[in-house]
């Protein structure tokens, strides 16, 4: 039983931006915070294989250390993909047949590092009782798995955007002449990644050679791959139902955040234009009301998000037999800093400090300007 006075919030559990693997390398590599990148500078080199015209032509370097990790742990990663396929099919009750199913499988895979961190932090696996989640080092096979999934997810999204009904088939079916336009093999997906420029990023290119990518795609699509069982996967194998439920809660939370960003982001321009029209450092009462009314939709979206995150947080902590009341409930400040920086609420608060009190079904804004009043939305 975890005896910490205060448990992490759901945002602590799902955000992976400061995660390091057991080799000390940032999970997000070039997208990680600068201080983490400085701890383990990347070793860059030209792409050294002749199997990818797009990468060769781009001149973008690849991460040698990333390639070495993939080469060392590929069999473990492929074995993990097979396990995830089995868990996904058991949870859904249906075999994987559509490319959208593979997309959902990838989403489950993205929960692996989150689950392993939580299991370690809450004392189910070594190291026992780390002081913070950031002290939990992710097993390297899990880190390689996550990085692979991020790239494959982008590829699948690219294909599904053109054909949401795409299905999968193996190379045998394709060579027999039965491959239809909507059927996708691993080879066809790799070709789409090559021609679509998905193997080349703004600063770096994918380090894995095409043969490794092809093996990974075949395992995802066909369920056949590596034979090396990684010890780091033990927490998932020991309690597969717990992992599946954790994955569902984690996926639900990240989905809620993604939808919130899509709906709330356009409201930033509305708030910015409204605030730019008022030169005074502190808004007058009428001006504050006017701007708040204009972005009322944002406050309701924020309220819905916080309610959903609190529910997901309770689900995730309960899976580890923990009392959700010991964790901080997600609040507006978390949204301002960790979800959508520069959002309408933050822009308004910077000009006219206020407190938002959520009283379902509405929101009450209490400005902090020495003359308290409430604005109910």
ABEGO torsion letter per residue (X at the ends): XBABABBBBAAAAABAAABBBAAGBBAAEAABBAAAAAABBBBBBBBABAABAAAAAAGBBBBAAAAAAAAAAAAAAAAAAAAAAAAAAAAAGBBBABAAAAAAAAAAAAAAAAAAAAAAAAGABOBBGBABAAABBBBAAAAAAAAAAAAAAAAAAAAAAABAABBBBBAAAAAAGABBAABBBAAAAAAAAAAAGAABBAABBBABBAAAAAAAAAAAAAGBBBABBBAAAAAAAABAAAAAAAAAAAAAAAAAAAAAAAAAAAAAAAAAAAAAABABABBBAAAAAAAAAAAAAAAAAAAAAAAAAAAAAAAAAAAAGBBAAABBBBBAAAAAAAABBGBAAAAAAAABBBBBBBBOABBBBBBBAGBBBBBBX
